[in-house]
Amino acid sequence: MRTDVVVIGGGIIGASSALQLARGGAQVTLIDQDIPGHGCSYGNAGWMTPCFAMPLPMPGMLIKSMGWLLNPESPLYIKPSLSPDLLSWLTRFLFSMNEKKAKSSIELLIALSQESLRLYEELSHTQADLMKFEKKGLLMISQTASGRQAAIEELKWGEPFGVIGEILSGERAQELEPSLKKNLGGVYFQNEAHAEPLGTVQALLKEGLKLGVKVVPHCQFQGLGHRVQIGESQSLKSIKTSLGEMFADQFVFAMGSWSKAFGQELGLNIPILGGKGYSIILPKLQRQPKIPIMLIEKKVAITPRENSLRVAGTLELVDQDFSITQRRMDAVVKGARQILEIPEKPQYLESWRGLRPCTPDGLPLLGRSPAIPNMVLACGHQMLGLQTGLGSGQFVAEVVLQNRSQDPRLDPTRFT
């Protein structure tokens, strides 16, 4: 089988890339080892929030995380290991934790998020039933004075790049969201949106199908195929899959937390760790919130749905560990109960865990591989895959179709 572009990976980044490539006139085939949208993109909070565009290694994160690591129910956990990969990742993480790098990263992530939000809103005009897109803003709520100050600091980081927010007292927060228990306020970001994560992937693919995108589920990538030497680099002619060899002019690899092993075949260092997170669907509350909420201290994300409530959170830095720690899952609901009237023993309508692909500097890898110039990497979006999805897809399309110049902050070889 031959096409212009093969996209490997059917999560939010792969689906966004496929659609934007098709909009640019390319003939596209997208493959996924499972059903597109049912991997890491399935259970996230569904937020499209440029205000929430902080890279993981923010200044001050080290001191804060040291306290968290001693608490088995904390927002952040690093599985103890003497793995060279983990030690190297942590070293790079520490060196990325400075104000200059944070400012540059935030500027880039907010730009990707703002472009994505604009494109998602356009998409929702034709895919409203699938996406359930709503623009109701985001509340960052605190129960401590230090947490409230952290929310204000987050607003200050984003303001130079167009993020708008209202600093709230506890009374003003409850005026905006009557379902809240007693709190000390925080920040209300008025321009943010949320949607159904799986429905958004399905909407992207539905639009892509209209433009001729071929979607192939249950098709596992098994390695690089035929290559031709051209000077000091190579041209990739095909990939090997469980459904046979696939030929194309260009290839986009959007494989999320699976990308590290793939990089070894290319001689590329792709230091991605899985950031395990949990998401639980609860029955609709008697006092159901109307606005998405982030509880600062617990890093718990709360998203109202039509007939239920999604709560999501925690970050366990692991490798390819898909096990479930029930105590950490329950801690997410316990955190949400601090500000909402959730029963002591609520019914879990659905529970999910997934691995968010985290790079040590908190930025994705977007761009060409110098060793194989007709191969584009699109991975490592940490917890911001949905939020930056369509913007990243547009970036990929411009690289593939217009030979867009590389942004050094996103260079796929920056860790090699």
C-alpha positions in Angstrom: 0.0 0.0 0.0 1.3 3.5 -0.9 0.3 7.0 0.2 1.7 10.5 0.5 2.1 10.4 4.3 1.7 7.6 6.9 0.9 8.8 10.4 1.8 6.3 13.1 -0.3 6.7 16.3 -4.0 7.5 16.5 -4.1 9.6 19.7 -4.8 13.3 19.7 -1.5 14.3 18.1 -1.6 11.7 15.4 -5.3 12.5 14.6 -4.6 16.2 14.6 -1.6 15.8 12.3 -3.6 13.5 9.9 -6.4 16.1 9.6 -4.1 19.1 9.1 -2.1 17.2 6.5 -5.3 16.2 4.6 -6.4 19.8 4.8 -3.1 20.7 3.2 -3.8 18.4 0.2 -1.9 15.3 1.3 -3.1 11.7 0.9 -2.9 10.4 4.4 -3.0 7.0 6.1 -3.2 6.8 9.9 -2.5 3.6 11.7 -2.9 2.7 15.4 -2.1 -0.4 17.3 -5.5 -0.3 19.0 -8.6 1.8 18.3 -7.7 5.5 17.6 -8.3 7.6 20.6 -8.4 4.8 23.2 -4.8 5.2 24.5 -3.5 8.1 26.5 -6.0 10.5 24.8 -9.0 8.6 26.2 -9.1 9.6 29.8 -7.6 13.1 30.3 -9.5 16.0 31.8 -10.6 17.3 28.4 -9.2 20.8 29.0 -8.3 23.2 26.2 -6.8 25.8 28.5 -3.9 28.1 27.4 -3.6 29.3 31.0 -2.5 25.8 32.0 0.6 25.7 29.8 3.3 25.3 32.4 6.2 22.8 31.6 6.8 20.2 34.3 10.2 21.5 35.4 9.0 24.9 36.6 11.3 26.9 39.0 10.7 25.8 42.6 9.3 22.4 41.5 12.2 20.6 43.1 11.5 21.8 46.7 7.8 21.2 46.3 8.2 17.7 44.8 10.6 16.6 47.6 7.7 17.0 50.0 5.3 15.2 47.7 7.6 12.2 47.3 7.2 11.4 51.0 3.4 11.2 50.7 1.9 8.1 49.0 -1.2 10.1 48.1 0.7 13.1 46.7 0.2 14.6 43.2 3.7 13.5 42.1 5.5 10.2 42.6 8.7 8.9 41.1 9.0 5.1 41.2 12.4 4.4 42.9 14.9 2.9 40.5 18.6 2.9 39.7 17.8 2.9 36.0 20.3 4.9 34.0 17.4 6.2 31.9 15.6 7.6 35.0 18.8 9.1 36.4 19.6 10.8 33.1 16.0 12.0 32.8 16.1 13.5 36.3 19.4 15.2 35.7 18.1 16.9 32.6 14.9 17.8 34.5 16.9 19.6 37.2 18.9 21.5 34.6 15.7 22.7 32.9 14.3 24.1 36.1 15.2 27.8 35.7 13.3 31.0 35.0 14.8 31.8 31.6 13.9 28.4 30.2 10.5 28.4 31.8 9.6 31.7 30.2 10.6 30.5 26.8 8.8 27.2 27.2 5.6 28.9 28.5 5.6 31.3 25.5 5.8 28.4 23.1 3.2 26.2 24.9 0.7 29.0 25.2 1.1 29.8 21.5 0.4 26.2 20.6 -2.5 26.1 23.0 -4.1 29.3 21.8 -3.9 28.1 18.1 -5.3 24.8 19.1 -8.2 26.4 21.0 -9.0 28.5 18.0 -9.0 25.5 15.7 -11.0 23.3 18.1 -13.7 26.0 18.3 -13.9 26.0 14.5 -14.1 22.2 14.5 -16.9 22.3 17.1 -19.2 24.1 14.6 -19.4 20.9 12.6 -18.7 18.3 15.2 -20.6 19.5 18.3 -22.3 16.2 19.1 -19.0 14.3 19.3 -16.8 17.0 20.9 -19.3 18.5 23.5 -17.1 21.6 23.3 -17.9 24.3 25.9 -16.2 27.6 26.6 -16.9 28.2 30.3 -13.4 29.0 31.5 -11.4 27.4 34.3 -11.3 27.9 38.0 -8.1 27.4 39.9 -9.2 27.1 43.5 -7.1 26.9 46.7 -7.7 26.0 50.3 -4.5 27.6 51.6 -3.0 31.1 51.3 0.2 29.6 49.6 -2.0 27.8 47.1 -3.9 30.9 46.2 -0.6 32.7 45.7 0.6 29.9 43.4 -2.5 30.4 41.3 -1.8 34.1 41.1 1.8 33.4 40.1 0.6 31.1 37.3 -1.6 34.0 36.0 1.5 36.3 36.1 3.5 33.8 34.0 0.8 33.7 31.3 -0.2 37.4 31.2 2.7 38.5 28.9 1.5 36.0 26.3 -2.2 36.9 26.3 -3.6 34.8 29.2 -6.4 36.7 31.0 -7.6 35.9 34.5 -9.6 37.3 37.4 -8.1 37.0 40.9 -10.8 35.7 43.3 -11.7 35.8 46.9 -13.4 32.8 48.4 -16.7 34.6 48.3 -16.3 35.5 44.6 -15.3 31.9 43.8 -18.5 30.6 45.3 -20.5 33.2 43.5 -19.1 31.9 40.2 -19.4 28.3 41.2 -22.0 27.7 43.9 -21.2 24.0 44.2 -17.9 24.8 45.9 -17.3 24.2 49.6 -15.4 26.8 51.6 -12.2 27.9 49.9 -9.7 30.8 49.8 -10.3 31.7 46.2 -7.8 31.6 43.4 -8.0 32.7 39.8 -10.8 32.4 37.1 -9.5 32.2 33.6 -12.4 33.3 31.5 -11.4 32.3 28.0 -10.7 28.6 28.5 -12.7 25.6 27.2 -13.2 21.9 27.7 -14.5 19.0 25.6 -14.8 15.2 25.6 -11.3 13.8 24.9 -12.4 10.7 23.0 -15.1 12.6 21.2 -12.5 15.1 20.1 -10.3 12.5 18.6 -13.3 11.0 16.8 -14.3 14.4 15.5 -10.8 15.0 14.1 -10.9 11.6 12.3 -14.4 12.1 11.1 -13.3 15.4 9.5 -10.3 13.6 8.1 -12.4 10.9 6.6 -14.3 13.5 4.6 -10.9 14.6 3.1 -9.8 11.0 2.3 -7.8 10.1 5.3 -7.6 6.3 5.6 -7.7 5.1 9.2 -6.3 1.6 9.9 -7.0 0.4 13.5 -5.3 -2.7 15.1 -2.2 -2.1 13.0 1.0 -2.4 15.0 4.1 -0.6 13.9 7.0 -3.2 13.9 9.9 -1.2 12.6 11.5 0.7 9.8 11.4 -0.8 6.4 13.3 -0.1 3.2 15.8 2.8 3.3 17.9 4.4 0.6 21.2 6.2 1.3 21.3 9.8 0.0 24.6 11.5 0.9 25.0 11.5 4.6 21.3 10.8 5.3 18.7 8.2 4.4 15.3 8.3 2.8 12.7 6.0 4.4 10.6 4.3 1.8 8.4 2.0 4.0 7.6 0.8 7.5 6.8 -2.7 8.7 3.5 -3.3 10.4 1.4 -6.2 11.6 -0.7 -5.8 8.4 2.2 -5.7 6.0 4.6 -3.2 4.6 3.4 0.4 4.0 5.1 2.8 1.6 4.9 6.6 1.6 6.8 9.7 0.7 6.9 10.9 4.3 6.2 9.5 7.8 4.9 11.1 11.0 5.6 9.2 14.3 3.1 10.2 17.0 3.7 7.3 19.3 3.5 9.0 22.7 5.1 7.1 25.6 6.2 4.3 23.1 8.6 6.7 21.4 11.7 6.0 23.5 12.1 2.4 22.2 11.5 3.6 18.7 14.3 6.2 19.0 16.8 3.5 19.8 16.4 2.1 16.3 17.3 5.5 14.9 20.2 6.3 17.2 18.1 9.1 18.7 17.9 9.8 22.4 14.2 10.2 23.1 14.1 10.6 26.9 10.4 10.1 27.4 9.0 8.7 30.7 5.4 7.7 31.1 3.6 10.1 33.5 0.9 7.8 34.8 -2.4 9.6 35.6 -5.8 8.4 36.7 -9.3 9.5 35.6 -12.5 8.5 37.3 -16.1 9.0 36.1 -18.5 9.6 39.0 -22.3 9.9 38.9 -23.6 13.5 38.5 -23.6 15.3 41.8 -26.6 16.8 43.5 -24.7 20.1 43.4 -22.9 19.6 40.1 -20.3 22.1 39.1 -20.8 24.0 35.9 -17.2 25.2 35.4 -14.0 23.0 35.2 -12.0 23.3 38.4 -8.3 22.7 39.3 -7.7 22.2 43.0 -4.2 23.7 43.4 -2.9 21.8 46.4 -3.9 18.4 45.2 -3.4 19.0 41.5 -6.9 17.4 40.9 -8.8 18.3 37.7 -12.6 18.3 37.9 -14.6 18.4 34.7 -18.4 18.5 34.6 -20.0 16.3 32.0 -23.6 16.1 30.8 -24.7 13.3 33.2 -21.6 12.6 35.2 -18.4 14.1 36.6 -14.8 13.4 35.6 -12.0 13.8 38.2 -8.4 13.3 37.1 -5.0 13.7 38.6 -1.6 12.4 39.9 1.6 12.0 38.1 3.6 8.9 38.6 6.9 9.0 36.6 7.3 5.4 35.4 8.5 3.6 32.3 6.0 1.4 30.6 4.2 0.4 33.8 0.5 0.2 33.3 -0.4 -1.2 36.7 -3.0 0.5 38.9 -2.3 1.7 42.4 -5.8 1.9 43.9 -4.7 4.1 46.8 -3.5 6.8 44.3 -6.7 6.5 42.3 -8.8 6.9 45.4 -6.7 9.9 46.4 -7.8 11.8 43.3 -11.5 11.4 44.4 -10.5 12.2 48.0 -8.9 15.4 46.8 -12.0 16.5 44.8 -14.1 15.8 47.9 -12.3 18.6 49.7 -14.1 21.2 47.6 -17.2 19.4 46.3 -20.0 17.4 48.0 -18.9 14.0 46.8 -20.2 11.0 48.8 -17.8 9.2 51.1 -18.0 6.0 49.0 -19.0 7.1 45.5 -19.8 4.7 42.7 -17.0 4.6 40.1 -18.8 4.5 36.8 -15.5 4.2 35.0 -11.9 4.3 36.0 -8.9 4.7 33.7 -5.1 5.1 33.8 -2.8 6.1 31.0 0.8 7.2 30.4 1.3 10.8 29.5 4.6 11.1 27.5 6.9 13.4 29.5 10.2 14.9 28.4 12.7 16.2 31.0 12.3 19.8 29.7 8.5 19.7 29.5 8.4 20.4 25.7 7.4 18.1 22.9 9.6 16.8 20.1 8.3 18.2 16.9 10.3 18.2 13.7 12.4 16.2 11.3 15.1 13.7 12.0 18.3 14.7 10.3 19.3 11.1 9.8 16.1 10.4 7.9 14.7 13.8 6.7 11.4 12.4 5.4 10.5 11.3 8.9 8.9 13.7 11.4 8.6 13.1 15.1 5.5 14.4 17.0 5.7 13.2 20.6 6.4 14.1 24.2 3.5 16.5 25.0 3.4 15.7 28.7 0.0 16.4 30.1 -0.8 18.9 27.3 -1.6 16.6 24.4 -5.2 17.5 23.9 -4.6 21.2 24.8 -1.9 21.6 22.2 -3.2 19.0 19.7 -4.4 20.8 16.7 -1.7 23.5 17.0 0.9 20.7 17.0 -0.9 19.0 14.1 -0.7 22.3 12.1 3.0 22.5 13.0 3.6 19.0 11.6 1.6 19.7 8.4 3.8 22.8 7.8 7.0 20.8 8.3 5.8 18.0 6.0 4.1 20.1 3.3 5.9 23.4 3.4 9.3 22.4 4.9 8.8 24.7 7.9 12.0 25.6 9.6 12.8 23.8 12.9 12.2 25.6 16.2 15.3 24.7 18.3 13.1 24.4 21.4 11.3 21.5 19.8 14.2 19.9 18.0 13.8 16.1 18.1 17.6 15.7 18.4 18.1 18.2 21.3 18.8 15.3 23.7 21.1 13.4 21.5 
